[in-house]
Amino acid sequence: MKNIVIIGNGIAGITAARHIRKKSNDRITVISGETDHFFSRTALMYIYMGHMKYEHTKPYEDWFWTKNKIDLVKGWVQAIDFDKKILHLDTDDINYDQLIIATGSKSNKFGWPGQNLEGVQGLYSYQDLESMESNTQNIDHAVVVGGGLIGIEMVEMLHSRHIPVTFLVREASFWDIVLPPEESEMINRHIREYGIDLRLSTELDQILDDGHGKVKGVKTKSGDVIDCQFVGLTVGVSPNIDFLRDTKLQVDRGILVNEFLETNIPDVYAIGDCTQVREPLQHRKPIEAVWYAGRMMGETVAQSILGNKTAYKPGVWFNSAKFFDIEYQVYGQVNPNPKSNEKSFYWEDLFGKKGVRIVFDSNSMQVLGMDALGIRFRHEVWDEWISSGEKIEKVITNLKKSLFDPEFFKEVDVEIQEKFNREHHSSVPVRKKSILEKIFS
């Protein structure tokens, strides 16, 4: 009987453990110093906002692990002896036959003066949530630095407790390294509608000390001083692999793995946010710190552990997020600015709360990607359209097939079809509205 050890109890590690257990009686040990049990990391913000309790974020009851003979060890791995196959924890030593490293991400810091003051933190782990709960008690003002997904989540969390927030974004528009201009501007407007002090093209220079080791404000590179008692540093995450850098394990920004998620050391695999794929598939990045990629990696590595060597094939890129109450979806390739071979069609509703962009090849007319704000679309439909190279006119014609908004939501496909025909001198059939749609439009 082998001893399979997994470092990390996030979505990647736990998915691997579950899928191995389905078809193996080998011993499985999961190590984590963060929490006793697996929880949904994406739900951390809802605990702070009062919508959920920690126990609600655990997908499995606590008895699940004993019943399925998955041993849980609470502790932090300090070092690994790869030659002797021994993990040195802060509490004990553990031997392994096969090792899966799934240590996730850590919040970035870029050496700002004062970044280690009390009241300054990132948001990734459960410990970060506990710190934020403590650090934001009875404060008058907060500053959040970094215009990405974690940043806007932290802004919403603070806003939910009626804490005034200044949001410092280095870029000229929110998340414009990912979002095209129209989508980015929509989110700019939306953030400001919530009363957030959004400051674009603004960089942090230093964090100010109150003389007792606590934050009292920030200074921007333009010289502005903003008084605050809390600073959220949300300038992205990076692979959590510092304890592995001076070992025989090959690392770059992340742990280097091949298409089978194997490292350079026999019987050692890496999955999830901490990995860097040596030769990523076309249109995929070497490091992808997203939930579903970790889940798919966990499923893939389980097959190899079970003797069915399987390559990691994540397929068409997709992601989703929420900017306050505007939901966001992206499928395939939607670049901030179209490439030379791309055309981009964009529709936005009259209220500036919904938008759809479809990117297609200017020669073949095949759809390459889409993003949507304020509208839900069916994942399986868009995955099929993009992976099969469906033509733009057929996609526009059948757009209703992909809509996934709840009943009685306004269906937008007719307006999109009409605008596409006007802009592209096309004759795509426009769906006839139902009587109810005509009444409520």
Secondary structure by P-SEA (a helix, b strand, c coil): cbbbbbccccaaaaaaaaaaaaccccbbbbbbccccccccccaaaaaaaccccccccccccccccccccbbbbbcccccccccccccccccccccccbbbbcbbbbbbbccccccccccccccccaaaaaaaaaaaccccbbbbccccaaaaaaaaaaaaaccbbbbbbcccccccccccaaaaaaaaaaaaaacccccccccccbbbbccccccccccccccccccccbbbbcccccccccccccccccccccccccccccccccccccccccccccccccccccccccaaaaaaaaaaaaaaaacccccccccccccccccccbbbbbcccccccccccbbbbbbbccccccbbbbbbbcccccccccccccbbbbaaaaaaaaaacccaaaaaaaccccccccccccccaaaaaaaaaaaaccccccccccaaaaaac
